[in-house]
Amino acid sequence: MARRPRFNRVLLPSLALLVVLAPTIPLVLDGIGNTDQTRVRLTIRQGSPFREAADTLAANGIVDHQRIFGWYASRRGLDRSIRYGTYIIRRGASWNEVLVALREGKGIMTRVTIPEGWPIWEIVPFLSTQLSVPPESLEVAVRDTLLIQRVGAPLGTETLEGYLFPDTYDFPGNATARQAVTLMVTRFEQVWKPDWNARLRELKLTRHQILTLASIVEKEVRRGEERPLVAAVYSNRLRIRMPLQADPTVQYAQKKRPGRVLYRDLKVDSPYNTYRRVGLPPGPIAQPGAASIEAALFPASVPYKYFVARPDGRHEFRTTYREHLAAITMVRTMARQQADERAQRAQADVDSALRAVGVPRAAYDSLAQKKP
């Protein structure tokens, strides 16, 4: 009688044991994880297969064995129901927690950057679009009286202007307007250095006043190294009760974006018009960054009281009005020269193009002068 192969006696019981235990394996894998609290930002690409998602999780240290994780997800029936997006996931999360997050979108984040110098009336519609929340709810959130009290703004302050710190934020996918605004206020509180309070006492100014000055500086500068100089000009004017005459305050009063301020704009009746009012306006006109806040607290030690913008965005700083008028003339001359140079380069480009196609310049000029 033929002998039964030895491997059958070994293999069959093992297979039987595997069949018995197989249903329990996912339950065992559910709890795989550790105590690592590190939060990792990762993106599950739109339309990517689960295999790619598992590879992304493994590359970020969320799971150790992506193939086993893929089998585990398949056994759980969750490998075809993940939500795509950018997540913040704890590195020590259990496999069950990771799958639940991917299925329900828990941890999905929306990354939003609020630039330095934006006023609330620009932030609200932008955040509304980015976070898919009604603009009306954001308007209510930036007027939250509890948050206004929390930052120590003076009585009568109507909005959180100046306290929504400009930064890059990872907002939860289901963030409400109030949660988003609170996060920005919290970031401001984190950035504000405790030793700045001592400086406030030295200057005999409130934090609200410094933020107001810093917001004007933020709107004026295009080159970071000029912040302390611009802050010095306004500080010097405040000290001698000289009107600030800051164009950005007039633009804020009219809700106008940066651009040329006309003489008729200077007549606007508003407490924010620093051409008609002496001292700081009632509050910030935008969200200043940390560099502008620091410049307002520690302005350069210079005697300047005037500055005028050059065509390249830099400024010419002067001490007396006579010197300022001369600087204005110099800057205007510089602007005309640059405009002439641009016109000459444009003409040279036209001449070069005409030569390339064999068209005489006189013929081109004749055609250009004819009315359609």
Wavefront OBJ file of the C-alpha trace (Angstrom):
o trace
v 0.000 0.000 0.000
v 1.455 3.392 -1.009
v 2.570 5.638 1.846
v 0.923 9.078 2.172
v 3.466 11.865 1.402
v 4.991 13.336 4.576
v 4.287 16.968 3.582
v 0.545 16.326 3.626
v 0.733 15.324 7.284
v 2.466 18.642 8.062
v 0.818 20.985 5.585
v -2.823 20.033 5.974
v -3.033 20.754 9.707
v -1.286 24.084 9.128
v -3.736 25.015 6.410
v -6.620 23.995 8.601
v -5.294 26.169 11.415
v -4.887 29.073 8.989
v -8.480 28.663 7.809
v -9.683 28.722 11.385
v -7.606 31.769 12.340
v -7.990 33.765 9.110
v -11.171 35.584 10.193
v -9.439 36.737 13.365
v -6.313 38.112 11.662
v -7.912 41.484 10.746
v -9.022 41.831 14.365
v -5.419 41.377 15.456
v -4.172 43.860 12.846
v -6.766 46.445 13.952
v -4.669 47.361 16.937
v -1.279 47.651 15.249
v 0.174 51.032 16.153
v 2.300 52.706 18.816
v 2.455 55.719 21.113
v 4.247 58.015 18.633
v 2.309 61.311 18.744
v 4.133 62.896 15.796
v 1.650 64.316 13.304
v 2.490 63.838 9.652
v 1.099 65.782 6.718
v 0.573 63.677 3.584
v -1.534 63.739 0.438
v -3.600 60.897 -1.034
v -3.703 61.793 -4.697
v -7.080 62.158 -6.418
v -7.895 58.922 -8.274
v -4.928 56.974 -6.907
v -5.410 53.235 -6.259
v -5.297 51.978 -2.683
v -1.874 50.461 -3.334
v -0.473 53.958 -3.961
v -2.190 55.266 -0.833
v -0.595 52.434 1.201
v 2.809 53.298 -0.288
v 2.314 56.945 0.727
v 1.388 55.914 4.263
v 4.464 53.675 4.456
v 6.760 56.388 3.083
v 5.571 58.686 5.871
v 6.029 56.094 8.600
v 2.316 55.579 9.262
v 2.329 51.860 8.370
v 5.325 49.526 8.291
v 4.182 46.829 5.846
v 2.114 48.308 3.051
v 1.327 44.949 1.392
v -0.046 43.446 4.597
v -1.883 46.728 5.229
v -3.392 46.482 1.737
v -4.537 42.910 2.415
v -5.954 44.021 5.766
v -7.903 46.871 4.120
v -9.213 44.469 1.484
v -10.406 42.006 4.146
v -12.159 44.906 5.891
v -13.740 45.939 2.592
v -12.284 49.448 2.934
v -9.755 49.504 0.101
v -12.235 51.029 -2.365
v -13.876 53.679 -0.225
v -11.117 56.109 0.716
v -11.433 59.889 0.445
v -8.668 61.729 -1.354
v -7.009 64.852 -0.017
v -4.313 66.167 2.298
v -4.332 64.592 5.744
v -2.727 65.165 9.095
v -2.345 61.690 10.657
v -0.636 60.650 13.880
v 2.365 58.443 13.117
v 1.462 56.021 15.926
v -2.177 55.619 14.853
v -3.531 52.058 14.728
v -4.311 50.534 11.360
v -7.999 50.669 12.206
v -7.732 54.403 13.004
v -5.907 55.011 9.706
v -8.553 53.179 7.677
v -11.398 54.969 9.445
v -9.668 58.293 8.746
v -9.274 57.469 5.054
v -12.856 56.246 4.762
v -14.502 59.145 6.621
v -12.045 61.872 5.672
v -11.003 62.432 9.281
v -7.823 64.442 9.303
v -8.310 65.902 5.836
v -6.811 69.386 5.835
v -7.093 72.425 3.613
v -3.835 74.347 3.393
v -4.421 78.102 3.129
v -1.912 80.947 3.106
v -2.982 84.369 4.369
v -0.471 86.928 3.043
v 0.950 89.687 5.204
v -0.880 92.964 4.748
v -4.312 91.611 3.873
v -7.269 93.406 5.507
v -10.275 91.475 6.755
v -12.359 92.494 3.770
v -9.950 90.517 1.560
v -9.544 87.591 3.941
v -13.262 86.868 4.341
v -14.129 86.088 0.680
v -10.847 84.220 0.222
v -11.408 81.974 3.244
v -15.034 81.486 2.260
v -13.918 80.047 -1.081
v -11.055 77.984 0.311
v -12.979 76.456 3.215
v -16.424 76.347 1.571
v -18.048 78.257 4.411
v -20.578 81.078 3.982
v -18.980 84.544 3.970
v -21.713 85.683 6.370
v -20.485 83.206 8.997
v -16.950 84.544 8.619
v -18.216 88.107 8.975
v -19.811 87.084 12.253
v -16.672 85.230 13.391
v -14.330 88.199 12.854
v -16.704 90.268 15.015
v -16.820 87.731 17.831
v -16.861 89.829 21.004
v -15.329 87.062 23.123
v -12.323 86.803 20.812
v -12.007 90.592 20.666
v -11.952 90.667 24.467
v -9.502 87.761 24.552
v -6.864 89.661 22.540
v -7.274 92.715 24.763
v -8.519 95.073 22.075
v -9.928 98.343 23.452
v -13.609 98.791 24.199
v -15.509 99.628 21.024
v -13.293 97.568 18.699
v -15.626 96.016 16.148
v -13.461 93.407 14.410
v -10.331 91.319 14.845
v -8.483 93.380 12.230
v -4.765 93.072 12.961
v -5.142 89.938 15.108
v -5.641 87.324 12.348
v -1.996 86.435 12.009
v -0.826 86.086 8.386
v 0.596 82.592 7.951
v 0.094 79.238 6.242
v -2.593 77.189 7.967
v -3.761 73.593 7.732
v -7.470 73.895 8.436
v -9.490 70.730 9.161
v -11.633 69.752 6.206
v -14.830 70.468 8.112
v -13.604 73.618 9.865
v -16.262 76.161 10.743
v -15.798 79.903 10.324
v -15.304 80.383 14.048
v -12.769 77.552 14.266
v -10.753 79.063 11.414
v -10.775 82.553 12.921
v -9.932 81.196 16.386
v -6.964 79.297 14.949
v -5.609 82.505 13.394
v -6.061 84.422 16.652
v -4.324 81.628 18.547
v -1.424 81.811 16.108
v -1.162 85.556 16.764
v -1.012 84.890 20.496
v 1.749 82.335 19.940
v 3.808 84.747 17.822
v 3.512 87.653 20.261
v 6.639 87.502 22.422
v 6.236 88.071 26.176
v 9.186 90.501 26.245
v 7.357 92.707 23.753
v 5.025 93.672 26.592
v 7.928 95.302 28.420
v 8.720 97.267 25.269
v 5.103 98.474 25.134
v 5.524 99.937 28.593
v 8.739 101.686 27.523
v 6.990 103.233 24.529
v 3.857 104.043 26.571
v 1.736 102.424 23.861
v -0.841 99.648 23.921
v -0.572 96.478 21.901
v -3.513 97.661 19.798
v -1.636 100.873 18.941
v 1.536 98.977 18.026
v -0.457 96.627 15.788
v -2.025 99.668 14.147
v 1.394 101.171 13.440
v 2.745 97.787 12.318
v -0.152 97.344 9.877
v 0.645 100.692 8.241
v 4.304 99.696 7.962
v 3.248 96.363 6.438
v 1.210 98.112 3.755
v 3.946 100.604 2.910
v 6.987 98.378 2.417
v 7.940 96.197 -0.493
v 11.453 95.499 0.783
v 11.752 93.953 4.202
v 14.925 95.779 5.194
v 13.053 99.112 5.054
v 10.528 98.204 7.745
v 12.471 99.784 10.665
v 13.034 102.962 8.615
v 9.365 103.344 7.672
v 8.410 102.650 11.294
v 10.880 105.337 12.385
v 9.301 107.940 10.098
v 5.852 107.353 11.555
v 7.161 107.127 15.117
v 8.958 110.447 14.689
v 5.779 112.036 13.365
v 3.698 110.664 16.217
v 6.149 112.073 18.731
v 5.806 115.636 17.417
v 2.051 115.352 16.685
v 2.628 115.572 12.946
v -0.048 113.927 10.736
v 1.091 110.507 9.521
v -0.216 111.183 5.988
v -0.089 107.456 5.223
v -1.699 106.573 1.890
v -2.664 103.028 2.997
v -4.936 104.454 5.701
v -6.871 106.414 3.071
v -7.155 103.317 0.906
v -8.443 101.365 3.903
v -11.061 104.021 4.591
v -12.315 103.569 1.034
v -11.768 99.799 0.877
v -9.446 100.271 -2.060
v -6.571 98.001 -2.981
v -3.039 99.454 -3.135
v -2.612 101.898 -5.956
v -2.314 105.563 -6.653
v -4.003 107.856 -4.135
v -5.535 110.925 -5.776
v -5.976 114.366 -4.200
v -9.743 113.871 -4.029
v -9.145 110.700 -1.986
v -7.394 112.756 0.689
v -10.660 114.576 1.419
v -12.529 111.451 2.529
v -14.131 111.984 5.923
v -12.985 109.021 7.974
v -11.139 108.481 11.270
v -8.746 106.381 9.200
v -7.756 109.337 7.003
v -4.375 110.242 8.502
v -4.110 113.256 6.208
v -7.002 114.903 8.064
v -6.515 113.372 11.527
v -3.478 113.589 13.784
v -2.217 110.429 15.460
v -2.879 106.780 14.776
v -6.171 105.648 13.225
v -8.617 103.781 15.515
v -7.133 100.382 14.775
v -5.072 98.216 12.415
v -5.722 98.455 8.704
v -4.429 94.972 7.860
v -2.762 91.914 9.364
v 0.908 92.702 10.092
v 3.534 89.981 10.128
v 6.039 89.485 12.931
v 8.735 91.532 11.156
v 6.485 94.592 10.908
v 5.372 94.230 14.533
v 9.001 94.111 15.601
v 9.817 97.137 13.440
v 6.992 99.100 15.070
v 8.315 98.134 18.500
v 11.956 98.808 17.648
v 12.104 101.455 14.888
v 15.445 102.556 13.507
v 17.179 105.383 15.342
v 17.054 107.918 12.513
v 15.678 111.490 12.233
v 13.655 110.883 9.057
v 10.138 112.282 8.805
v 9.498 111.800 5.084
v 9.868 109.136 2.428
v 8.899 108.757 -1.201
v 8.688 105.551 -3.256
v 11.110 104.947 -6.115
v 10.051 103.143 -9.314
v 11.804 99.971 -8.116
v 9.793 99.844 -4.882
v 12.512 101.178 -2.603
v 12.123 104.473 -0.758
v 14.091 107.678 -0.414
v 14.098 108.856 3.206
v 14.600 112.495 4.209
v 14.537 114.601 7.370
v 13.272 117.997 6.194
v 10.441 118.972 3.880
v 12.873 120.785 1.576
v 14.913 117.606 1.235
v 11.701 115.657 0.645
v 10.665 117.930 -2.235
v 14.073 117.425 -3.825
v 13.701 113.654 -3.411
v 10.286 113.776 -5.105
v 11.804 115.634 -8.066
v 14.617 113.079 -8.259
v 12.208 110.147 -8.168
v 9.961 111.669 -10.850
v 12.987 112.295 -13.057
v 14.065 108.711 -12.479
v 10.595 107.475 -13.436
v 10.584 109.533 -16.667
v 14.030 108.260 -17.600
v 12.962 104.671 -17.063
v 9.798 105.233 -19.092
v 11.879 106.720 -21.937
v 14.243 103.765 -21.803
v 11.351 101.314 -21.996
v 9.909 103.182 -24.980
v 13.281 103.117 -26.740
v 13.649 99.387 -26.141
v 10.143 98.827 -27.510
v 10.953 100.792 -30.659
v 14.181 98.838 -31.071
v 12.220 95.577 -30.831
v 9.810 96.802 -33.525
v 12.697 97.816 -35.811
v 14.300 94.414 -35.331
v 11.053 92.611 -36.169
v 10.502 94.751 -39.278
v 14.021 94.057 -40.544
v 13.454 90.333 -39.991
v 10.415 90.334 -42.321
v 11.813 92.901 -44.766
v 9.265 95.662 -44.116
v 10.564 99.262 -44.365
v 10.025 101.327 -41.231
v 8.422 104.156 -43.274
v 5.803 101.767 -44.654
v 5.009 100.484 -41.157
v 4.672 104.031 -39.780
v 2.402 104.981 -42.637
v 0.103 102.033 -41.977
v 0.135 102.666 -38.204
v -0.990 106.276 -38.709
v -3.992 105.348 -40.861
v -7.278 105.326 -38.986
v -9.330 102.127 -39.246
l 1 2 3 4 5 6 7 8 9 10 11 12 13 14 15 16 17 18 19 20 21 22 23 24 25 26 27 28 29 30 31 32 33 34 35 36 37 38 39 40 41 42 43 44 45 46 47 48 49 50 51 52 53 54 55 56 57 58 59 60 61 62 63 64 65 66 67 68 69 70 71 72 73 74 75 76 77 78 79 80 81 82 83 84 85 86 87 88 89 90 91 92 93 94 95 96 97 98 99 100 101 102 103 104 105 106 107 108 109 110 111 112 113 114 115 116 117 118 119 120 121 122 123 124 125 126 127 128 129 130 131 132 133 134 135 136 137 138 139 140 141 142 143 144 145 146 147 148 149 150 151 152 153 154 155 156 157 158 159 160 161 162 163 164 165 166 167 168 169 170 171 172 173 174 175 176 177 178 179 180 181 182 183 184 185 186 187 188 189 190 191 192 193 194 195 196 197 198 199 200 201 202 203 204 205 206 207 208 209 210 211 212 213 214 215 216 217 218 219 220 221 222 223 224 225 226 227 228 229 230 231 232 233 234 235 236 237 238 239 240 241 242 243 244 245 246 247 248 249 250 251 252 253 254 255 256 257 258 259 260 261 262 263 264 265 266 267 268 269 270 271 272 273 274 275 276 277 278 279 280 281 282 283 284 285 286 287 288 289 290 291 292 293 294 295 296 297 298 299 300 301 302 303 304 305 306 307 308 309 310 311 312 313 314 315 316 317 318 319 320 321 322 323 324 325 326 327 328 329 330 331 332 333 334 335 336 337 338 339 340 341 342 343 344 345 346 347 348 349 350 351 352 353 354 355 356 357 358 359 360 361 362 363 364 365 366 367 368 369 370 371 372
